[in-house]
Amino acid sequence: MSQPPFHSGFAAIVGRPNVGKSTLLNAILGEKIVITSDKPQTTRNRIQGIHNVPSGQIVFVDTPGVHKAKSRLNRSLVDTAMEAVSGVDVILFLVEANTSPSSEKEMIDELLASVTAPVFLVINKVDLVEKERLLKSIETYSEFFPFKEIIPVSAQKGDGVERLVELVCGYLPTGPAYFPDDILTDLPERFVVAEMVREKIFRLTHDEVPYSVAVQVESFKERPNGLIAISAAIIVERDSQKGIIIGKKGEMLKRIGTAARQEIERFLAEKVFLELFVKVSKDWSDNPQKLKEFGY
């Protein structure tokens, strides 16, 4: 009996900040590789998650949220998201079920106007709205753009995620896998570790601090006893932010370090010694040289 054709390709997840793009990618992969928080603009890089099913391999591209950008850092984030919609096989345009479709129209016109790949509308957080409202939204979105598929999901609960994967796979070209079937992401471990530290800063510090923070892993070594020793710098823009991250008697830095270490240990499946220190690099988020140095 002949084998069914194998499909492989790239699917970009795009949308506004904080609509659940990273949560959706983690739900698809069944493991956390992308950091999440309830603050917008948590994702700063184009992140690839690799998902294998019997009929194919989908490389999902998670992107920063598209928004009106002011700082140089934010402009680079929006550029990253805009670039992601070119050169992929499927685009997943993610919106929230409780958001008015009219507020998304401008972005649909701007982001999707010239795309040639099939676009799915993925409506997230459908568990938070009544069915009648959802159906009305679907009708309105259909008038805005010729979406190939409209799929309601709850990324947090995993509802609708399997169906989404099946539909995406059906739109991909036939061809061999791009990556071995035992890896979840093409990101280096150092990058994922730095992101996990940054997530804890997002979750534990005041609103003004996370947007001025970068994390650089300065050393990553396996000791003879199997322990992985990691040293990472938390970079902020002002001395006052350094004070907030260190906290009274170093308490905040300790909380960040403990929470990050536990998550890194789960990710690496090894015991970790994590050393964190804080540096000030004045106005780095508006400095092209610093942005490049910190990987943006």
Long-range contacts (C-beta under 8 A, 24 or more apart in sequence): 4-55, 5-55, 5-174, 6-55, 6-56, 6-57, 6-174, 6-175, 6-176, 6-177, 7-55, 7-56, 7-57, 7-169, 7-170, 7-172, 7-173, 7-174, 7-175, 8-56, 8-57, 8-58, 8-59, 8-172, 8-173, 8-174, 8-175, 8-176, 8-177, 8-178, 9-56, 9-58, 9-59, 9-88, 9-89, 9-90, 9-172, 9-173, 9-175, 10-58, 10-59, 10-60, 10-61, 10-87, 10-88, 10-89, 10-90, 11-58, 11-59, 11-60, 11-61, 11-88, 11-89, 11-90, 11-91, 11-92, 11-168, 11-172, 12-60, 12-61, 12-63, 12-84, 12-85, 12-88, 12-90, 12-91, 12-92, 13-60, 13-61, 13-62, 13-63, 13-92, 13-94, 13-122, 14-63, 14-66, 14-81, 14-84, 14-85, 14-91, 14-92, 14-93, 14-94, 14-111, 15-65, 15-66, 15-93, 15-94, 15-95, 15-107, 16-40, 16-65, 16-66, 16-67, 16-95, 16-104, 16-107, 17-41, 17-64, 17-65, 17-66, 17-67, 18-42, 18-65, 19-65, 19-94, 19-95, 19-96, 19-99, 19-124, 20-94, 20-96, 20-124, 20-125, 20-155, 20-156, 21-62, 21-63, 21-65, 21-94, 22-47, 22-62, 23-155, 23-156, 24-92, 24-94, 24-122, 24-124, 24-153, 24-155, 24-161, 25-49, 25-60, 25-62, 27-155, 27-156, 27-158, 27-161, 28-60, 28-161, 28-164, 28-165, 29-60, 29-184, 31-184, 32-263, 32-267, 33-184, 33-185, 33-187, 33-192, 33-267, 34-62, 34-195, 35-195, 35-196, 35-198, 35-199, 35-202, 36-199, 37-199, 37-202, 37-203, 37-210, 39-202, 39-207, 39-210, 40-65, 40-67, 41-65, 41-67, 41-74, 41-77, 41-211, 42-199, 42-202, 42-210, 44-73, 44-77, 44-80, 44-296, 45-80, 45-191, 45-295, 45-296, 46-80, 46-81, 46-83, 46-84, 47-185, 47-187, 48-185, 48-186, 48-187, 49-184, 49-185, 50-178, 50-179, 50-183, 50-184, 50-185, 50-186, 51-165, 52-177, 52-181, 53-165, 53-166, 53-169, 55-169, 56-169, 56-172, 56-177, 57-177, 57-178, 57-179, 57-181, 58-165, 58-168, 58-169, 58-172, 59-178, 59-179, 61-88, 66-107, 66-111, 71-285, 71-286, 72-285, 72-286, 72-287, 72-288, 72-291, 73-285, 73-286, 73-291, 73-296, 76-291, 76-296, 77-296, 82-111, 85-111, 85-112, 85-115, 85-117, 86-115, 88-117, 89-117, 89-118, 89-171, 89-172, 89-173, 90-117, 90-118, 90-119, 90-120, 90-168, 90-171, 90-172, 91-115, 91-117, 91-118, 91-119, 91-120, 92-119, 92-120, 92-122, 92-164, 92-168, 93-119, 93-120, 93-121, 93-122, 93-147, 94-122, 94-124, 95-121, 95-122, 95-123, 95-124, 95-141, 96-123, 96-124, 96-125, 97-123, 97-124, 97-125, 97-126, 97-128, 97-129, 97-133, 97-134, 97-137, 97-152, 98-125, 98-128, 98-129, 101-137, 101-140, 101-141, 101-144, 102-140, 104-141, 104-144, 105-144, 108-144, 108-145, 112-145, 118-148, 118-149, 118-171, 119-145, 119-147, 119-148, 120-147, 120-148, 120-149, 120-150, 120-151, 120-164, 120-167, 120-168, 121-145, 121-147, 121-149, 121-150, 121-151, 122-151, 122-153, 122-164, 123-150, 123-151, 123-152, 123-153, 124-153, 124-154, 124-155, 125-154, 125-155, 125-156, 126-152, 126-153, 126-154, 126-159, 126-160, 127-154, 127-156, 127-157, 127-159, 189-220, 189-268, 190-217, 190-220, 191-295, 192-267, 193-217, 193-220, 193-230, 193-232, 193-264, 193-267, 193-268, 194-232, 196-260, 196-263, 196-264, 196-267, 197-232, 197-234, 197-256, 197-260, 197-274, 197-276, 199-260, 199-263, 200-255, 200-256, 200-259, 200-260, 200-263, 201-234, 201-245, 201-256, 203-259, 204-252, 204-255, 204-256, 204-259, 205-244, 205-245, 205-252, 206-244, 208-241, 209-236, 209-241, 209-244, 209-245, 211-285, 212-236, 212-237, 212-238, 212-241, 212-284, 212-285, 213-241, 213-245, 214-284, 214-294, 214-295, 214-296, 216-294, 222-270, 226-270, 226-271, 227-270, 227-271, 227-272, 227-273, 228-268, 228-270, 228-271, 228-272, 228-273, 229-272, 229-273, 229-275, 230-264, 230-272, 230-273, 230-274, 230-275, 231-275, 231-277, 232-274, 232-275, 232-276, 232-277, 233-276, 233-277, 233-278, 233-279, 234-276, 234-277, 234-278, 234-279, 235-278, 235-279, 235-280, 235-281, 235-284, 235-294, 236-278, 236-279, 236-280, 236-281, 237-280, 237-281, 237-282, 237-283, 237-284, 237-285, 238-280, 238-282, 239-280, 241-280, 242-278, 242-279, 242-280, 245-278, 246-278, 253-278
